[in-house]
Amino acid sequence: MSFCEGCLQEKKKESNFCQSCGCKLAEEKVTEVSEKRNKIVHFITRALEILFFLSIIALWILYTRNPDWEVNKAKEEFKRKNYQRAINYCEKALNLRSDNKEAHEVLLNIYLVLRDNKNAREELNILLKLGVPGNENYMTWGDGFHECKDYSSAAKCYEKVLETKPEELEILKKIAECYKNSWQKQKAGEIYLNIGNSYLETQKFEEAEKYFKYALELNNQNLHIREGLSICYIKKKDYPEAIKVLKEIKNKINDKNKLEDINKQLVECYLILGNQYISHNTDEATTYFKKALTLDKGNVLAKDNLNKCGDIYLKNIKYYLEKENYKSGKLLCQKVMKFFPEGEYLEKAKNYLKIIEKKEKDKKKKTSHSEEYIIIRR
């Protein structure tokens, strides 16, 4: 069967031209058309297979040339403790992209495990430059560097953690320890001071005292440390230690206003200690009240309490006099004269001393006459 190439009409008579349009007829058997169609289908199928295969190859090449793939392989090898293979994968990833943060993180972990401080330090510096935010990784790295005794690098890591946890005292303690061990004593002292102040604010006075002392060991010239320590002692009611520290501050400052403030605190401490001693140790009480008056001559409380001490002394002198304990009475009179170099208590002590000396003299005469009488009778 033949068809016209132009109008596709079926050939009716034996002729090379179509009777309808005059075009040359196409001699094509139905079987030939089928064969051609099959060839086309086979070609397309093969082309698709080749295209699919090439796509797979392309995807594989693309995937294996992906730095993330290299990093994932490095992490797998790291977990298996195949550190050199992990390093190789990281290096491949960095060859593809030099600022790959994850690759540098894996390398840092590897070098810390291997205690390779030099390379670990280099990786840390790279990560800091890349701006990796503070996270728990830095805490782990800080502990790793601390274990390797690379305290400067450990401090850098802890400081990054501190960016996200600025009030975390435990991290501050780690940083201070690192500075202390890396001979940056002044920095360590400042951090210990901040820790002490934090504990002071929360009224944890024992902890505050401990960290103020740490700070003082490292930075003896910092007056703020002694100020914090004095407040701590006052809050703990450890007034002798508070006085000791306040005197140290006083000897190191020249500012008039600060001196006045220190003197006020000293006077308060002296008054408190004087009141604590007045009932059982008049000498100590008198000493503290006199010290308070030395700093604040017009202090009414100190004057009144000092007078109370004077009255106690006179009462005891009178008691010794009545009991004819002249020796103790004389010593007490001399003590009063020392504590009260002027005023009514000085005069009363002098009068009592005269009375005691006279009584003592009379007693000796009486004893002497009695002894003579006994000898005569014998």
C-alpha positions as CSV (number, residue, x, y, z in Angstrom):
1,M,0.0,0.0,0.0
2,S,1.3,3.5,-1.0
3,F,0.4,7.0,0.2
4,C,0.8,10.5,-1.2
5,E,3.5,12.5,0.6
6,G,1.5,15.7,0.2
7,C,-2.1,14.7,1.0
8,L,-1.6,11.2,2.4
9,Q,-4.3,9.8,0.1
10,E,-4.2,6.1,-0.7
11,K,-2.8,5.3,-4.2
12,K,-5.6,4.0,-6.5
13,K,-3.8,3.3,-9.7
14,E,-0.4,2.3,-10.8
15,S,1.4,5.6,-11.0
16,N,4.3,7.5,-9.3
17,F,2.1,10.6,-8.8
18,C,-1.0,11.2,-6.8
19,Q,-4.1,11.7,-8.9
20,S,-5.5,14.2,-6.3
21,C,-2.6,16.6,-5.8
22,G,0.1,15.5,-8.2
23,C,2.8,14.9,-5.6
24,K,5.2,12.0,-5.7
25,L,3.8,9.0,-3.9
26,A,5.7,7.6,-0.8
27,E,6.4,3.9,-1.2
28,E,6.2,2.6,2.4
29,K,5.0,-0.6,3.8
30,V,3.2,-0.8,7.1
31,T,5.9,-3.1,8.4
32,E,8.6,-0.6,7.6
33,V,6.8,2.1,9.6
34,S,6.6,-0.2,12.6
35,E,10.3,-1.0,12.4
36,K,11.3,2.7,12.3
37,R,9.0,3.4,15.2
38,N,10.6,0.6,17.3
39,K,14.1,1.9,16.5
40,I,13.1,5.4,17.7
41,V,11.6,4.0,20.9
42,H,14.8,1.9,21.5
43,F,17.0,4.9,20.9
44,I,15.0,7.1,23.3
45,T,15.1,4.3,25.9
46,R,18.9,4.0,25.6
47,A,19.3,7.7,25.7
48,L,17.3,7.9,28.9
49,E,19.3,5.1,30.5
50,I,22.5,6.8,29.6
51,L,21.1,10.1,30.9
52,F,20.0,8.5,34.2
53,F,23.4,6.9,34.6
54,L,25.2,10.1,34.0
55,S,22.9,11.9,36.5
56,I,23.8,9.3,39.1
57,I,27.5,9.9,38.4
58,A,27.0,13.7,38.5
59,L,25.1,13.5,41.8
60,W,27.7,11.2,43.3
61,I,30.5,13.5,42.2
62,L,28.6,16.5,43.5
63,Y,27.8,14.9,46.8
64,T,31.4,13.6,47.5
65,R,32.7,17.0,46.6
66,N,30.4,18.6,49.2
67,P,32.4,19.8,52.3
68,D,29.4,18.8,54.5
69,W,29.8,15.2,53.4
70,E,33.5,15.4,54.3
71,V,32.8,16.8,57.7
72,N,30.2,14.1,58.4
73,K,32.7,11.4,57.5
74,A,35.3,13.2,59.8
75,K,32.8,13.0,62.7
76,E,32.2,9.3,62.1
77,E,35.9,8.6,62.1
78,F,36.4,10.8,65.2
79,K,33.7,8.7,67.0
80,R,35.6,5.6,66.0
81,K,38.9,7.2,67.3
82,N,40.4,7.1,63.9
83,Y,41.9,10.5,64.4
84,Q,44.2,10.7,61.4
85,R,41.4,9.7,59.0
86,A,39.2,12.3,60.6
87,I,41.9,14.9,60.1
88,N,42.2,13.9,56.4
89,Y,38.4,14.4,55.9
90,C,38.5,17.8,57.6
91,E,41.4,18.9,55.4
92,K,39.4,17.8,52.3
93,A,36.4,19.8,53.6
94,L,38.6,22.9,54.2
95,N,40.1,22.6,50.7
96,L,36.6,22.9,49.4
97,R,35.7,25.7,51.8
98,S,38.3,27.1,54.1
99,D,35.8,28.8,56.4
100,N,34.0,25.6,57.2
101,K,33.3,26.1,61.0
102,E,32.3,22.5,61.6
103,A,35.6,21.2,60.1
104,H,37.6,23.4,62.4
105,E,35.5,22.3,65.4
106,V,36.2,18.7,64.7
107,L,39.9,19.4,64.3
108,L,39.9,21.3,67.6
109,N,38.3,18.3,69.3
110,I,40.8,15.9,67.8
111,Y,43.9,18.0,68.8
112,L,42.6,18.4,72.4
113,V,42.2,14.6,72.6
114,L,45.7,14.2,71.2
115,R,47.0,17.0,73.6
116,D,48.4,18.8,70.6
117,N,48.3,22.3,72.2
118,K,49.8,24.1,69.3
119,N,47.4,22.9,66.7
120,A,44.5,23.1,69.1
121,R,45.3,26.7,69.8
122,E,45.5,27.5,66.1
123,E,42.1,26.0,65.5
124,L,40.6,27.9,68.5
125,N,42.0,31.2,67.1
126,I,40.4,30.4,63.7
127,L,37.0,29.7,65.3
128,L,37.2,32.9,67.3
129,K,38.0,34.9,64.1
130,L,35.1,33.2,62.3
131,G,32.8,34.4,65.0
132,V,31.4,31.1,66.3
133,P,29.0,32.2,69.1
134,G,29.5,31.1,72.7
135,N,27.9,27.7,73.4
136,E,28.5,24.6,75.3
137,N,31.3,23.5,72.9
138,Y,33.4,26.3,74.4
139,M,32.8,25.0,77.9
140,T,34.1,21.6,76.7
141,W,37.0,23.1,74.9
142,G,37.8,25.3,77.9
143,D,37.9,22.2,80.2
144,G,40.1,20.4,77.5
145,F,42.6,23.3,77.4
146,H,42.6,23.4,81.2
147,E,43.4,19.7,81.3
148,C,46.3,20.3,78.9
149,K,47.4,23.2,81.1
150,D,47.0,25.8,78.3
151,Y,45.3,28.2,80.7
152,S,45.3,31.2,78.4
153,S,43.3,29.3,75.8
154,A,41.1,27.9,78.4
155,A,40.3,31.4,79.6
156,K,39.4,32.5,76.1
157,C,36.9,29.6,75.9
158,Y,35.3,30.3,79.3
159,E,35.0,34.0,78.4
160,K,33.0,33.0,75.3
161,V,30.6,31.0,77.5
162,L,30.4,33.9,79.8
163,E,29.0,36.0,76.9
164,T,25.8,33.9,77.1
165,K,25.9,33.4,80.8
166,P,27.2,36.7,82.3
167,E,26.0,36.0,85.9
168,E,27.5,32.5,86.1
169,L,29.9,32.5,89.1
170,E,31.2,29.1,88.4
171,I,32.5,30.2,85.0
172,L,34.0,33.3,86.6
173,K,35.9,31.1,89.0
174,K,37.3,29.0,86.2
175,I,38.4,32.2,84.4
176,A,40.1,33.6,87.5
177,E,41.9,30.3,88.1
178,C,43.2,30.3,84.5
179,Y,44.5,33.8,84.9
180,K,46.1,33.0,88.2
181,N,47.8,29.9,86.7
182,S,48.9,31.9,83.6
183,W,50.6,34.6,85.8
184,Q,47.9,37.2,85.0
185,K,47.5,37.9,88.7
186,Q,45.9,41.3,88.5
187,K,43.2,40.1,86.2
188,A,42.6,37.1,88.4
189,G,42.4,39.4,91.5
190,E,39.8,41.6,89.8
191,I,37.6,38.6,89.0
192,Y,37.9,37.2,92.5
193,L,36.8,40.7,93.8
194,N,33.7,40.6,91.5
195,I,32.9,37.1,92.8
196,G,33.3,38.3,96.4
197,N,31.0,41.2,95.8
198,S,28.4,38.9,94.2
199,Y,28.4,36.7,97.3
200,L,28.2,39.8,99.5
201,E,25.1,41.0,97.7
202,T,23.4,37.7,98.3
203,Q,24.6,37.7,102.0
204,K,26.8,34.7,101.6
205,F,29.4,36.1,103.8
206,E,31.6,33.0,104.3
207,E,32.0,32.7,100.5
208,A,32.5,36.4,100.1
209,E,35.3,36.4,102.7
210,K,37.0,33.5,100.9
211,Y,37.1,35.2,97.5
212,F,38.0,38.6,98.9
213,K,41.0,36.9,100.5
214,Y,41.9,35.2,97.2
215,A,41.8,38.6,95.5
216,L,43.9,40.2,98.3
217,E,46.6,37.5,97.8
218,L,46.9,38.4,94.1
219,N,46.4,42.2,94.3
220,N,47.5,43.6,97.7
221,Q,47.2,47.2,96.6
222,N,43.6,47.2,95.5
223,L,41.7,49.0,98.3
224,H,38.3,47.9,96.9
225,I,39.2,44.4,98.0
226,R,39.8,45.5,101.6
227,E,36.7,47.6,101.6
228,G,34.6,44.5,100.6
229,L,36.4,42.4,103.2
230,S,35.7,45.0,105.9
231,I,32.0,45.0,105.0
232,C,32.0,41.3,105.1
233,Y,33.6,41.1,108.5
234,I,31.1,43.7,109.9
235,K,28.2,41.7,108.5
236,K,29.6,38.6,110.1
237,K,30.1,40.6,113.3
238,D,33.8,39.8,113.3
239,Y,34.6,43.3,114.5
240,P,38.3,42.7,115.5
241,E,39.1,41.6,111.9
242,A,37.0,44.4,110.5
243,I,39.0,46.9,112.6
244,K,42.3,45.4,111.4
245,V,41.3,45.7,107.7
246,L,39.8,49.2,108.2
247,K,43.1,50.4,109.7
248,E,45.0,49.0,106.7
249,I,42.7,51.0,104.4
250,K,43.2,54.1,106.5
251,N,46.9,53.8,106.2
252,K,46.7,53.7,102.4
253,I,44.3,56.6,101.6
254,N,44.7,60.3,101.7
255,D,41.2,61.4,100.6
256,K,39.5,63.4,103.4
257,N,36.0,62.1,102.8
258,K,37.1,58.5,102.6
259,L,39.1,59.0,105.8
260,E,36.0,60.3,107.6
261,D,34.0,57.3,106.4
262,I,36.6,54.9,107.6
263,N,36.8,56.6,111.0
264,K,33.0,56.4,111.4
265,Q,33.2,52.6,110.7
266,L,36.0,52.2,113.2
267,V,34.1,54.1,115.8
268,E,31.0,51.9,115.3
269,C,33.2,48.8,115.7
270,Y,34.8,50.1,118.8
271,L,31.5,51.0,120.4
272,I,30.0,47.5,119.6
273,L,33.1,45.7,121.0
274,G,33.1,48.0,124.1
275,N,29.4,47.1,124.8
276,Q,30.2,43.4,124.4
277,Y,33.0,43.6,127.0
278,I,31.5,46.0,129.5
279,S,29.7,43.4,131.5
280,H,32.7,41.0,132.0
281,N,35.9,42.7,131.0
282,T,36.0,46.4,131.9
283,D,39.6,46.9,130.8
284,E,38.8,45.8,127.2
285,A,35.6,47.8,127.2
286,T,37.4,50.9,128.4
287,T,40.1,50.5,125.8
288,Y,37.6,50.4,123.0
289,F,35.5,53.3,124.2
290,K,38.7,55.4,124.5
291,K,39.7,54.5,120.9
292,A,36.3,55.6,119.8
293,L,36.7,58.9,121.5
294,T,40.1,59.3,120.0
295,L,38.5,59.3,116.5
296,D,35.3,61.1,117.5
297,K,35.9,63.3,120.6
298,G,32.3,64.4,120.7
299,N,30.7,60.9,120.6
300,V,28.1,60.9,123.3
301,L,27.7,57.1,123.4
302,A,31.4,56.6,123.8
303,K,31.5,59.2,126.7
304,D,28.5,57.6,128.5
305,N,29.9,54.1,128.2
306,L,33.3,55.2,129.3
307,N,31.7,56.8,132.4
308,K,30.0,53.5,133.1
309,C,33.4,51.8,133.1
310,G,34.7,54.4,135.5
311,D,31.8,53.8,137.8
312,I,32.4,50.0,137.7
313,Y,36.1,50.6,138.6
314,L,35.1,52.9,141.6
315,K,32.6,50.4,142.8
316,N,35.2,47.6,142.7
317,I,37.8,49.8,144.5
318,K,35.2,50.5,147.2
319,Y,34.6,46.7,147.5
320,Y,38.3,46.0,147.9
321,L,38.6,48.7,150.5
322,E,35.7,47.2,152.5
323,K,37.3,43.7,152.2
324,E,40.6,45.2,153.3
325,N,42.1,43.9,150.0
326,Y,44.4,46.9,149.8
327,K,46.8,45.4,147.2
328,S,44.0,44.8,144.6
329,G,42.5,48.1,145.5
330,K,45.7,50.0,144.9
331,L,46.3,48.2,141.5
332,L,42.8,49.2,140.5
333,C,43.3,52.8,141.5
334,Q,46.5,53.0,139.4
335,K,44.6,51.5,136.4
336,V,41.8,54.1,136.7
337,M,44.4,56.9,136.9
338,K,46.0,55.5,133.7
339,F,42.7,55.2,131.8
340,F,41.4,58.5,133.1
341,P,44.3,60.9,133.0
342,E,42.0,63.8,133.8
343,G,38.5,64.5,135.3
344,E,36.5,63.3,138.2
345,Y,37.5,59.6,137.9
346,L,41.2,60.6,138.2
347,E,40.5,62.6,141.3
348,K,38.3,59.9,142.9
349,A,40.9,57.3,142.2
350,K,43.6,59.4,143.8
351,N,41.4,59.9,146.9
352,Y,40.7,56.2,147.1
353,L,44.5,55.5,146.7
354,K,45.2,57.8,149.7
355,I,42.6,56.1,151.8
356,I,43.9,52.7,150.9
357,E,47.5,53.7,151.6
358,K,46.5,55.1,155.0
359,K,44.4,52.0,155.9
360,E,47.3,49.8,154.8
361,K,49.7,51.8,156.9
362,D,47.4,51.7,159.9
363,K,47.0,48.0,159.5
364,K,50.7,47.5,159.5
365,K,51.1,49.5,162.7
366,K,48.4,47.6,164.3
367,T,50.0,44.3,163.3
368,S,53.3,45.5,164.6
369,H,51.9,46.5,168.0
370,S,50.2,43.2,168.3
371,E,53.4,41.3,167.6
372,E,55.3,43.5,170.2
373,Y,52.6,42.8,172.8
374,I,52.8,39.0,172.2
375,I,56.6,39.1,172.6
376,I,56.4,41.1,175.9
377,R,53.9,38.6,177.3
378,R,56.2,35.8,176.4
